[in-house]
Amino acid sequence: MAFFGLFKKRPASSSRKEADEYAKRINARYDAAQKNREDRNHWAYADNLSPVQANSKAVRDEIKKKSRYELDNNGSGAGIVKSYTNDVVGTVPSINVITGNENTDELIQKRFKKYSNNIHLGRKLRLARRERLISGESFIMQFNNRGSKNPVKLDIQVIDSDLITDPEYDPLKTSEYQNVDGIFYDKYRNPVKYRMLKVHPNAGVYTPTQEYVDISAEFMFHWYDELRAGQVRGVPELTATILEFANLRRYTKAVLGAAEISAELTGMLESDGTANEDGPDELGPGDELPIKRNMLTTLPMGWKLNMTKPEQPTTSYGDFKKEVLTDVARPLCMPRNIANGSSADYNYSSGKLDFLSYAKNQGIERHDLEETFLNDLFFKWLEEALMIPGYIPNVNPEDVEIEWSWDSDEDIDPVKGASANEIRLNTGETTLKEIYSRKNRDWRVALEQRAAEIALQRELGIPLSTDKGTQNVDQSEQQSEDGSDSSDDGASSD
């Protein structure tokens, strides 16, 4: 092929000069690989640290401190965190069980739903997601709660990431992945155990030695955003933009301060020094002249009044704030209208379009959470539930299939949403189970409830829209049967 001419084999024997010319021909140059004075300062802090050292304890502690402070004191930041957490987790994920027996499926689902409410699964998942966003990582520990009112004593607890550490950890004496600040690994880099302090390191309680307990990895879920291969500790998810939050708050304070000064300072007196031979009337620095409302007044001889012009906030302040909030929420794939808390600049189409990537990101997160935590939680619950006589039907866990349902976002236009569902149902593109699962509801329960309502309405003689539709169909069929006669009559009348 013609492409072979581009890759010439180096001669077996060549002179030094020919070798240098050959090397020059195949060398590739990247602008980003060059080092020059123009961008030296910009890349001064670039490093080649390993994924473990890049997220060392000192680095993580410093970023977490700033992230917690800023997002606890910034209204826009706190709103972004809460919106994202609620959007990902919703109320509580519900489960659909498939064993081949509908009665068994329904009973297991009912028992697990009651268990989920008892351990406050939704609230704890939202707390864990918030911890991951603000602190960079969250830990969920499974334990046996003897005080639980539910027959199944399995429970979960969200652990502060500061507690997962090794007070004896020394990165210079410990090889990587053997112990990463309290997380111990085997030779295959699988977590074996987590070291958890009994007292928070910043609790203000004096302890001569920091006591700890080791938790088996089987009962600990570590949730963080893995950005590099080999990364084992997380950093706050808004690390890339947390300083812009601070800059926005500082700018807002500066604008407000300038506006306050302009509003409070009525004007300034300026002397021209030309009123008379003796000069202007004497006024000391800081002297104030009382000005009465709705009255004409005079100024001392030789002085004129300059009014203060209010120039803050500028007309571009609102646009600047919107752009900053759009930028800071970008690491979460959050659209602008959600980050700003307003869709005033949006129409229906743009709102739906911007939401697509945000919804896709949520779907990926939920899928990962199912695979790494929720499935494990359910089957541990099932294992314990099967040991309780008469609590659930006897099933083989290997034969149980499960699906998780999450809260779906409400349609901006309910009529269009309902019409789309009807079309998809009629064309076979979706099912009732899929539609109801997006609303975190059981389709069987919904149909049974609807059937009971329809039966009661007919019993009480209350007209139904479905009955009207049936009546219209019957009338249409009757007209079609007599259509030829009616058309003939119409023709003869003409």
SENU-420635 format. One record per residue (C-alpha): residue number from 1; y, x negated, z. Coordinates in Angstrom, 3 decimals, padded with zeros to 6 digits. Layout:
<martors>
- NUM, Y, X, Z .
...
</martors>
This chain:
<martors>
- 1, 000.000, 000.000, 000.000 .
- 2, 003.597, -001.042, -000.443 .
- 3, 004.096, -001.221, 003.334 .
- 4, 001.817, -004.218, 003.619 .
- 5, 004.491, -006.446, 002.151 .
- 6, 006.642, -005.944, 005.232 .
- 7, 004.137, -007.680, 007.504 .
- 8, 003.526, -011.167, 006.217 .
- 9, 000.927, -013.368, 007.809 .
- 10, 002.315, -016.532, 009.289 .
- 11, 001.186, -019.646, 007.350 .
- 12, -001.584, -021.602, 009.049 .
- 13, 000.328, -024.867, 008.727 .
- 14, 004.104, -024.913, 008.550 .
- 15, 006.939, -027.142, 009.465 .
- 16, 009.117, -026.651, 012.552 .
- 17, 011.972, -025.464, 010.397 .
- 18, 009.799, -022.863, 008.671 .
- 19, 008.474, -021.664, 012.045 .
- 20, 012.015, -021.179, 013.369 .
- 21, 013.013, -019.251, 010.256 .
- 22, 009.900, -017.077, 010.626 .
- 23, 010.724, -016.326, 014.274 .
- 24, 014.268, -015.343, 013.332 .
- 25, 012.966, -012.917, 010.718 .
- 26, 010.772, -010.991, 013.175 .
- 27, 013.107, -011.054, 016.207 .
- 28, 014.490, -007.624, 017.089 .
- 29, 017.874, -007.237, 018.802 .
- 30, 018.808, -004.288, 021.022 .
- 31, 022.412, -003.715, 022.015 .
- 32, 021.240, -002.547, 025.433 .
- 33, 019.434, -005.878, 025.959 .
- 34, 022.562, -007.963, 025.481 .
- 35, 024.559, -009.376, 028.381 .
- 36, 028.283, -009.678, 027.830 .
- 37, 031.488, -009.459, 029.784 .
- 38, 032.316, -006.042, 028.390 .
- 39, 029.654, -004.161, 030.366 .
- 40, 028.578, -006.740, 032.967 .
- 41, 030.259, -004.875, 035.811 .
- 42, 028.738, -001.571, 034.765 .
- 43, 025.176, -002.937, 034.962 .
- 44, 025.787, -005.156, 037.976 .
- 45, 023.479, -003.075, 040.220 .
- 46, 020.605, -002.700, 037.754 .
- 47, 017.313, -004.070, 039.124 .
- 48, 013.630, -004.442, 038.310 .
- 49, 012.257, -003.332, 041.671 .
- 50, 008.804, -001.792, 041.888 .
- 51, 008.555, 001.986, 042.412 .
- 52, 007.709, 001.362, 046.068 .
- 53, 010.543, -001.073, 046.763 .
- 54, 013.081, 000.968, 044.781 .
- 55, 012.510, 003.822, 047.240 .
- 56, 012.280, 001.716, 050.360 .
- 57, 012.907, 003.219, 053.787 .
- 58, 016.436, 001.759, 053.981 .
- 59, 017.357, 003.231, 050.588 .
- 60, 015.832, 006.630, 051.338 .
- 61, 017.520, 006.878, 054.743 .
- 62, 020.940, 006.105, 053.278 .
- 63, 020.662, 008.646, 050.452 .
- 64, 019.189, 011.338, 052.718 .
- 65, 022.046, 010.895, 055.168 .
- 66, 024.658, 011.433, 052.469 .
- 67, 022.745, 014.270, 050.810 .
- 68, 022.303, 016.221, 054.048 .
- 69, 025.932, 015.778, 055.046 .
- 70, 027.390, 016.759, 051.680 .
- 71, 025.158, 019.751, 050.995 .
- 72, 025.691, 021.073, 054.514 .
- 73, 029.490, 020.885, 054.142 .
- 74, 029.993, 021.786, 050.485 .
- 75, 029.988, 025.511, 049.758 .
- 76, 029.141, 025.102, 046.081 .
- 77, 026.393, 022.611, 046.884 .
- 78, 024.882, 024.838, 049.554 .
- 79, 024.925, 027.750, 047.095 .
- 80, 023.158, 025.708, 044.415 .
- 81, 020.457, 024.651, 046.892 .
- 82, 019.864, 028.182, 048.130 .
- 83, 019.851, 029.719, 044.654 .
- 84, 017.373, 027.170, 043.348 .
- 85, 015.068, 027.500, 046.352 .
- 86, 015.024, 031.297, 046.152 .
- 87, 014.525, 031.257, 042.382 .
- 88, 011.509, 028.936, 042.517 .
- 89, 009.642, 030.451, 045.477 .
- 90, 010.938, 034.016, 045.568 .
- 91, 009.654, 036.240, 048.368 .
- 92, 006.041, 035.082, 048.579 .
- 93, 003.434, 034.340, 045.881 .
- 94, 000.630, 036.884, 045.791 .
- 95, -002.915, 036.299, 044.644 .
- 96, -005.182, 038.042, 042.142 .
- 97, -008.874, 037.522, 042.946 .
- 98, -011.609, 037.877, 040.324 .
- 99, -015.220, 038.055, 041.538 .
- 100, -016.670, 040.647, 039.158 .
- 101, -016.477, 043.417, 041.769 .
- 102, -013.202, 045.341, 041.911 .
- 103, -013.731, 046.577, 045.449 .
- 104, -014.413, 043.038, 046.657 .
- 105, -011.386, 041.736, 044.763 .
- 106, -009.110, 044.357, 046.286 .
- 107, -010.310, 043.756, 049.837 .
- 108, -009.975, 039.960, 049.640 .
- 109, -006.483, 040.320, 048.177 .
- 110, -005.527, 042.731, 050.940 .
- 111, -006.823, 040.381, 053.670 .
- 112, -005.086, 037.339, 052.217 .
- 113, -001.804, 039.202, 051.801 .
- 114, -001.876, 040.161, 055.454 .
- 115, -002.693, 036.575, 056.349 .
- 116, 000.197, 035.276, 054.185 .
- 117, 002.631, 037.577, 055.966 .
- 118, 001.241, 036.547, 059.341 .
- 119, 001.826, 032.808, 058.770 .
- 120, 005.174, 033.462, 056.990 .
- 121, 003.987, 031.693, 053.849 .
- 122, 007.034, 032.579, 051.742 .
- 123, 009.577, 031.419, 054.338 .
- 124, 007.741, 028.136, 054.928 .
- 125, 007.472, 027.440, 051.195 .
- 126, 011.222, 028.013, 050.792 .
- 127, 011.894, 025.644, 053.694 .
- 128, 009.600, 023.020, 052.159 .
- 129, 011.332, 023.379, 048.765 .
- 130, 014.741, 023.015, 050.392 .
- 131, 013.580, 019.895, 052.251 .
- 132, 012.326, 018.397, 049.008 .
- 133, 015.660, 019.070, 047.290 .
- 134, 017.904, 017.769, 050.071 .
- 135, 015.728, 015.061, 051.669 .
- 136, 013.689, 014.105, 048.627 .
- 137, 010.269, 015.071, 049.955 .
- 138, 008.566, 017.558, 052.225 .
- 139, 005.293, 017.515, 054.125 .
- 140, 003.219, 020.619, 054.886 .
- 141, 000.536, 020.177, 057.526 .
- 142, -002.458, 022.485, 057.876 .
- 143, -003.721, 023.039, 061.391 .
- 144, -005.748, 025.414, 063.543 .
- 145, -003.392, 027.801, 065.339 .
- 146, -005.292, 029.297, 068.301 .
- 147, -002.290, 031.463, 069.151 .
- 148, -002.311, 033.258, 065.799 .
- 149, -002.923, 037.024, 065.868 .
- 150, -004.776, 036.860, 062.556 .
- 151, -008.576, 036.502, 062.652 .
- 152, -008.223, 033.409, 060.428 .
- 153, -006.575, 030.716, 062.552 .
- 154, -005.633, 028.401, 059.675 .
- 155, -001.863, 027.876, 059.702 .
- 156, 000.726, 025.623, 058.066 .
- 157, 003.808, 023.822, 059.376 .
- 158, 006.629, 022.069, 057.510 .
- 159, 007.134, 018.524, 058.834 .
- 160, 010.478, 016.698, 058.787 .
- 161, 010.125, 013.754, 056.384 .
- 162, 011.714, 011.431, 058.984 .
- 163, 008.634, 011.895, 061.158 .
- 164, 006.284, 010.474, 058.516 .
- 165, 006.780, 006.769, 059.088 .
- 166, 005.046, 003.791, 060.626 .
- 167, 007.027, 002.082, 063.406 .
- 168, 004.907, -001.024, 062.820 .
- 169, 005.446, -001.027, 059.060 .
- 170, 006.554, -004.341, 057.568 .
- 171, 006.756, -004.396, 053.762 .
- 172, 006.704, -008.198, 053.773 .
- 173, 003.366, -008.315, 055.613 .
- 174, 001.697, -005.285, 054.025 .
- 175, 000.479, -005.213, 050.446 .
- 176, 001.747, -002.374, 048.278 .
- 177, -000.169, 000.928, 048.453 .
- 178, -002.137, -000.179, 051.501 .
- 179, 000.518, 001.319, 053.751 .
- 180, 003.785, 002.695, 052.403 .
- 181, 005.875, 003.502, 055.464 .
- 182, 003.238, 005.662, 057.131 .
- 183, 001.124, 006.712, 054.139 .
- 184, -002.179, 004.852, 053.969 .
- 185, -004.197, 004.540, 050.747 .
- 186, -007.693, 003.529, 049.722 .
- 187, -008.458, 001.022, 046.969 .
- 188, -008.118, 003.781, 044.352 .
- 189, -004.619, 004.646, 045.604 .
- 190, -005.713, 007.949, 047.059 .
- 191, -003.890, 008.898, 050.291 .
- 192, -006.237, 008.642, 053.266 .
- 193, -003.999, 009.467, 056.219 .
- 194, -000.388, 010.076, 057.212 .
- 195, 001.201, 008.551, 060.297 .
- 196, 003.448, 011.039, 062.107 .
- 197, 005.731, 010.228, 065.031 .
- 198, 005.429, 012.463, 068.089 .
- 199, 009.207, 012.286, 068.717 .
- 200, 011.881, 012.291, 066.023 .
- 201, 013.325, 008.767, 065.644 .
- 202, 016.883, 010.153, 065.938 .
- 203, 016.245, 012.699, 068.690 .
- 204, 018.306, 010.739, 071.203 .
- 205, 015.328, 010.518, 073.546 .
- 206, 014.518, 007.133, 075.016 .
- 207, 010.961, 006.048, 074.345 .
- 208, 009.845, 002.477, 075.102 .
- 209, 007.382, 002.722, 072.200 .
- 210, 007.310, 005.210, 069.359 .
- 211, 004.059, 007.107, 069.771 .
- 212, 002.392, 008.521, 066.699 .
- 213, -000.661, 010.427, 065.527 .
- 214, -002.605, 009.938, 062.305 .
- 215, -003.222, 013.064, 060.189 .
- 216, -006.034, 013.104, 057.637 .
- 217, -004.836, 013.499, 054.051 .
- 218, -007.127, 016.539, 053.781 .
- 219, -004.715, 018.490, 055.991 .
- 220, -001.386, 017.149, 054.701 .
- 221, 000.433, 018.138, 051.528 .
- 222, 003.124, 015.731, 050.304 .
- 223, 005.583, 017.452, 047.935 .
- 224, 008.092, 015.345, 045.993 .
- 225, 009.328, 014.705, 042.457 .
- 226, 007.425, 011.745, 041.015 .
- 227, 009.841, 010.092, 038.576 .
- 228, 007.983, 006.794, 038.090 .
- 229, 004.327, 005.923, 037.783 .
- 230, 003.262, 004.549, 041.136 .
- 231, 006.064, 006.201, 043.105 .
- 232, 004.859, 007.428, 046.506 .
- 233, 008.039, 008.409, 048.396 .
- 234, 010.729, 010.740, 047.127 .
- 235, 014.527, 010.645, 047.104 .
- 236, 016.880, 013.670, 047.130 .
- 237, 016.779, 015.489, 043.804 .
- 238, 020.571, 015.484, 043.433 .
- 239, 020.832, 011.729, 044.003 .
- 240, 022.256, 011.180, 040.518 .
- 241, 025.133, 013.625, 041.097 .
- 242, 025.642, 013.788, 044.873 .
- 243, 028.790, 011.636, 044.638 .
- 244, 030.330, 014.136, 042.215 .
- 245, 030.008, 016.786, 044.930 .
- 246, 032.024, 014.506, 047.197 .
- 247, 034.611, 013.817, 044.486 .
- 248, 035.027, 017.551, 043.834 .
- 249, 035.593, 018.243, 047.519 .
- 250, 038.131, 015.430, 047.773 .
- 251, 039.962, 016.621, 044.678 .
- 252, 040.064, 020.187, 045.992 .
- 253, 041.572, 018.963, 049.268 .
- 254, 044.167, 016.916, 047.373 .
- 255, 045.156, 019.899, 045.217 .
- 256, 045.389, 022.145, 048.254 .
- 257, 047.471, 019.567, 050.144 .
- 258, 049.909, 019.203, 047.244 .
- 259, 050.216, 022.983, 046.923 .
- 260, 050.849, 023.373, 050.659 .
- 261, 053.596, 020.733, 050.653 .
- 262, 055.218, 022.346, 047.637 .
- 263, 055.087, 025.785, 049.245 .
- 264, 056.373, 024.672, 052.653 .
- 265, 059.154, 022.399, 051.410 .
- 266, 061.959, 024.652, 050.140 .
- 267, 064.055, 021.916, 048.592 .
- 268, 065.736, 018.540, 049.055 .
- 269, 069.427, 017.717, 049.431 .
- 270, 070.877, 015.022, 047.195 .
- 271, 074.300, 013.402, 047.670 .
- 272, 076.506, 012.553, 044.667 .
- 273, 079.087, 010.717, 046.806 .
- 274, 082.056, 011.980, 044.729 .
- 275, 083.321, 014.972, 046.720 .
- 276, 086.448, 013.291, 048.156 .
- 277, 087.856, 009.924, 049.163 .
- 278, 086.000, 009.975, 052.461 .
- 279, 082.669, 010.628, 050.734 .
- 280, 080.276, 013.493, 051.408 .
- 281, 079.850, 015.179, 054.758 .
- 282, 077.550, 013.096, 056.885 .
- 283, 073.922, 014.240, 057.243 .
- 284, 071.210, 012.307, 058.985 .
- 285, 067.676, 011.729, 057.617 .
- 286, 065.468, 014.684, 058.355 .
- 287, 068.321, 017.063, 059.164 .
- 288, 067.488, 020.677, 058.399 .
- 289, 069.846, 023.371, 057.166 .
- 290, 068.957, 026.973, 058.101 .
- 291, 068.872, 029.207, 055.041 .
- 292, 068.921, 032.931, 055.688 .
- 293, 067.040, 035.349, 053.475 .
- 294, 068.959, 037.570, 051.014 .
- 295, 072.304, 035.854, 051.757 .
- 296, 074.634, 033.563, 049.858 .
- 297, 075.392, 030.265, 051.553 .
- 298, 077.249, 027.009, 050.990 .
- 299, 076.139, 023.389, 051.284 .
- 300, 077.985, 020.555, 053.008 .
- 301, 080.645, 018.840, 050.930 .
- 302, 079.165, 016.303, 048.471 .
- 303, 075.578, 017.565, 048.581 .
- 304, 073.472, 019.492, 046.065 .
- 305, 070.137, 021.234, 046.431 .
- 306, 067.061, 020.283, 044.348 .
- 307, 064.346, 022.916, 044.486 .
- 308, 060.698, 021.816, 044.758 .
- 309, 058.624, 022.770, 041.725 .
- 310, 055.088, 023.973, 042.596 .
- 311, 052.831, 022.053, 040.167 .
- 312, 049.484, 022.480, 041.958 .
- 313, 046.973, 023.752, 041.260 .
- 314, 047.234, 022.928, 037.578 .
- 315, 045.921, 025.305, 034.938 .
- 316, 043.051, 022.886, 034.250 .
- 317, 041.818, 022.839, 037.864 .
- 318, 039.434, 025.784, 037.396 .
- 319, 037.961, 024.313, 034.209 .
- 320, 037.543, 020.927, 035.890 .
- 321, 035.669, 022.487, 038.784 .
- 322, 033.354, 024.401, 036.430 .
- 323, 032.520, 021.237, 034.491 .
- 324, 031.765, 019.276, 037.653 .
- 325, 029.481, 021.996, 039.040 .
- 326, 027.715, 022.220, 035.690 .
- 327, 027.132, 018.467, 035.767 .
- 328, 025.916, 018.246, 039.369 .
- 329, 023.348, 021.044, 038.866 .
- 330, 021.955, 019.548, 035.667 .
- 331, 019.138, 017.589, 037.418 .
- 332, 017.717, 020.984, 038.440 .
- 333, 017.933, 022.376, 034.872 .
- 334, 020.190, 025.041, 036.389 .
- 335, 022.438, 026.881, 033.906 .
- 336, 026.166, 026.903, 034.353 .
- 337, 026.553, 030.544, 035.377 .
- 338, 024.081, 030.160, 038.265 .
- 339, 025.611, 026.866, 039.416 .
- 340, 029.101, 028.418, 039.392 .
- 341, 027.945, 031.754, 040.795 .
- 342, 029.744, 033.632, 038.035 .
- 343, 028.868, 034.902, 034.544 .
- 344, 032.436, 035.883, 033.689 .
- 345, 032.418, 033.562, 030.644 .
- 346, 028.976, 034.713, 029.456 .
- 347, 027.708, 037.445, 027.199 .
- 348, 024.208, 038.913, 027.199 .
- 349, 022.774, 036.554, 024.564 .
- 350, 024.177, 033.326, 025.990 .
- 351, 023.025, 034.291, 029.487 .
- 352, 019.461, 034.853, 028.272 .
- 353, 019.467, 031.678, 026.150 .
- 354, 020.737, 029.374, 028.908 .
- 355, 018.169, 030.812, 031.289 .
- 356, 015.159, 029.846, 029.132 .
- 357, 014.963, 026.167, 030.107 .
- 358, 015.667, 027.063, 033.734 .
- 359, 012.798, 029.580, 033.760 .
- 360, 010.481, 027.076, 032.069 .
- 361, 011.263, 024.482, 034.721 .
- 362, 010.438, 027.023, 037.446 .
- 363, 007.149, 027.853, 035.739 .
- 364, 006.168, 024.174, 035.696 .
- 365, 007.029, 023.769, 039.373 .
- 366, 005.052, 026.861, 040.353 .
- 367, 002.038, 025.704, 038.349 .
- 368, 002.103, 022.299, 040.065 .
- 369, 002.407, 023.966, 043.456 .
- 370, -000.594, 026.165, 042.713 .
- 371, -002.741, 023.209, 041.668 .
- 372, -001.764, 020.884, 044.495 .
- 373, -001.380, 023.210, 047.490 .
- 374, -001.851, 026.966, 047.125 .
- 375, -005.355, 026.837, 045.638 .
- 376, -006.475, 024.511, 048.416 .
- 377, -004.910, 026.782, 051.053 .
- 378, -006.668, 029.876, 049.699 .
- 379, -010.134, 028.343, 049.533 .
- 380, -009.796, 026.920, 053.044 .
- 381, -008.805, 030.412, 054.177 .
- 382, -011.765, 031.870, 052.274 .
- 383, -014.148, 029.390, 053.901 .
- 384, -013.004, 030.415, 057.368 .
- 385, -012.858, 034.133, 056.500 .
- 386, -016.489, 034.087, 055.344 .
- 387, -017.548, 032.881, 058.793 .
- 388, -016.067, 036.008, 060.449 .
- 389, -018.725, 038.772, 060.451 .
- 390, -017.678, 041.819, 058.430 .
- 391, -014.173, 040.497, 057.658 .
- 392, -014.668, 040.175, 053.896 .
- 393, -017.677, 040.697, 051.600 .
- 394, -019.991, 037.728, 051.250 .
- 395, -019.105, 035.833, 048.058 .
- 396, -019.825, 032.404, 046.674 .
- 397, -016.530, 030.449, 046.557 .
- 398, -017.756, 028.721, 043.398 .
- 399, -017.787, 032.095, 041.629 .
- 400, -014.299, 033.123, 042.746 .
- 401, -011.434, 032.819, 040.278 .
- 402, -007.835, 033.241, 041.358 .
- 403, -004.444, 033.751, 039.734 .
- 404, -001.062, 033.582, 041.452 .
- 405, 001.791, 035.982, 040.833 .
- 406, 005.450, 035.159, 041.491 .
- 407, 008.622, 037.178, 041.605 .
- 408, 010.133, 037.669, 038.159 .
- 409, 013.822, 037.895, 037.385 .
- 410, 015.235, 041.356, 036.859 .
- 411, 016.171, 042.233, 033.286 .
- 412, 019.887, 042.088, 032.619 .
- 413, 019.408, 045.198, 030.472 .
- 414, 016.545, 047.298, 031.981 .
- 415, 016.402, 049.589, 028.927 .
- 416, 015.846, 046.684, 026.543 .
- 417, 013.294, 045.168, 028.912 .
- 418, 011.325, 048.408, 029.166 .
- 419, 011.446, 048.880, 025.396 .
- 420, 010.174, 045.329, 024.840 .
- 421, 007.273, 045.905, 027.261 .
- 422, 006.333, 049.114, 025.475 .
- 423, 006.310, 047.381, 022.085 .
- 424, 004.209, 044.478, 023.386 .
- 425, 001.731, 046.891, 024.954 .
- 426, 001.385, 048.900, 021.737 .
- 427, 000.881, 045.743, 019.658 .
- 428, -001.562, 044.202, 022.112 .
- 429, 000.665, 041.201, 022.932 .
- 430, 000.559, 041.869, 026.663 .
- 431, -001.279, 043.887, 029.297 .
- 432, -000.302, 045.991, 032.294 .
- 433, -001.741, 043.286, 034.531 .
- 434, 000.606, 040.684, 033.040 .
- 435, 003.653, 042.966, 033.240 .
- 436, 003.035, 043.930, 036.865 .
- 437, 002.169, 040.349, 037.882 .
- 438, 005.643, 039.268, 036.761 .
- 439, 006.976, 041.698, 039.350 .
- 440, 004.526, 040.384, 041.947 .
- 441, 002.675, 043.729, 042.049 .
- 442, -000.961, 044.738, 041.644 .
- 443, -001.351, 046.789, 038.449 .
- 444, -004.299, 048.767, 039.830 .
- 445, -002.377, 049.833, 042.911 .
- 446, 000.605, 050.799, 040.743 .
- 447, -001.523, 052.942, 038.403 .
- 448, -003.319, 054.668, 041.267 .
- 449, 000.024, 055.448, 042.889 .
- 450, 001.439, 056.781, 039.625 .
- 451, -001.651, 058.932, 039.012 .
- 452, -001.328, 060.440, 042.495 .
- 453, 002.360, 061.204, 041.896 .
- 454, 001.659, 062.875, 038.528 .
- 455, -001.126, 064.998, 040.001 .
- 456, 001.101, 066.155, 042.847 .
- 457, 004.002, 066.975, 040.522 .
- 458, 001.760, 069.119, 038.329 .
- 459, 000.321, 070.830, 041.386 .
- 460, 003.831, 071.697, 042.559 .
- 461, 004.923, 072.790, 039.087 .
- 462, 007.459, 070.015, 038.633 .
- 463, 007.918, 069.251, 034.902 .
- 464, 007.028, 065.734, 033.754 .
- 465, 008.498, 063.721, 030.917 .
- 466, 004.935, 062.998, 029.806 .
- 467, 004.264, 066.721, 029.541 .
- 468, 007.362, 067.169, 027.389 .
- 469, 006.178, 064.364, 025.149 .
- 470, 002.742, 065.967, 024.834 .
- 471, 004.338, 069.325, 024.060 .
- 472, 006.469, 067.758, 021.325 .
- 473, 003.396, 066.070, 019.836 .
- 474, 001.489, 069.399, 019.816 .
- 475, 004.401, 071.143, 018.105 .
- 476, 004.633, 068.354, 015.545 .
- 477, 000.912, 068.601, 014.777 .
- 478, 001.172, 072.399, 014.416 .
- 479, 004.092, 072.000, 011.998 .
- 480, 002.199, 069.442, 009.965 .
- 481, -000.758, 071.866, 009.643 .
- 482, 001.578, 074.600, 008.357 .
- 483, 003.763, 072.212, 006.406 .
- 484, 002.657, 073.320, 002.928 .
- 485, 003.452, 076.976, 003.621 .
- 486, 006.860, 076.215, 005.070 .
- 487, 007.722, 073.986, 002.134 .
- 488, 006.677, 076.700, -000.317 .
- 489, 008.801, 079.216, 001.502 .
- 490, 011.681, 076.824, 001.333 .
- 491, 011.188, 076.339, -002.365 .
- 492, 011.024, 080.066, -003.087 .
- 493, 014.141, 080.739, -001.105 .
- 494, 015.989, 078.289, -003.262 .
</martors>
